[in-house]
Amino acid sequence: MPRFLKTLSRRLRQPFNSRYATRRLKEYHSQKRTLEEVVDWAMNFGGGGFMTVKTLQIPAEITQLAKAVQALNPKIIVEIGTARGGTSLIWSYLASERVITCDLNDMTFQRPLFSRFPPPGSNCQVTLLSGNSHDASFKARLTKELNGEKADFLFIDGDHTEAGVTADYNDYKEFVRPGGIIGFHDIVEKQPLATNQVYHLWKRLKPVSDVQEFVNNPNQCGFGIGILRVPGG
């Protein structure tokens, strides 16, 4: 189906998909969730069209990452690469003040749903920024949103080319506080797509940084999460 027809179809079905997603979110919020339950919801929330919530992760890997982030007692989390919002759901559970999630695509339709991700009683606010993370103007927008504050955790899961992920790391690492964490997705060398090139940056960072890997199977194709601990703190 041509892209414009797919977009039109999604817009026509938006009211139905929105109602379904709202019901699912109400169910999610109906009781207090453990971190493991939140991860499961992030992977199986479901939905349709613009209102689909999902994350493509290996459960063991994303759970280990979430636990590492939880140990920081994070106030602010920044994410490059919102996609379908599954990881945003997890970060909204963990952050006590803010989640700023950024994506190349326009997130207008998703904003009303994603902004309600934090659990009942949470003071966390979710901000969606749409634009190209490689543009200086986009970095300026994030700078304005943070207003001098630093993130406890930065998750880089946007442009997976070697040049793209390297640019995101170099451009946004300054926004993470000393003692905070920077996370990378798809770090294993064997990847299903030629454009998944995060490994090349990761192998340069490993010898010179305090890093940790969450890889379910050393022989797997795709996935793998790496974290880099920012010195100090």
Secondary structure, DSSP 8 states (H G I E B T S, - for coil): --HHHHHHHHHHTHHHHHHHHHHHHHHHTTS---HHHHHHHHHH-B--GGG-BB----HHHHHHHHHHHHTT--SEEEEE--TTBHHHHHHHHH-SSEEEEEESS--TTTHHHHTT-S-TT---EEEEEES-TTSHHHHHHHHHHHTT--EEEEEE-S--SHHHHHHHHHHHGGGEEEEEEEEEE--SS--SSTT--HHHHHHHHGGGSEEEEE-S-TT-SS--EEEEE-S--
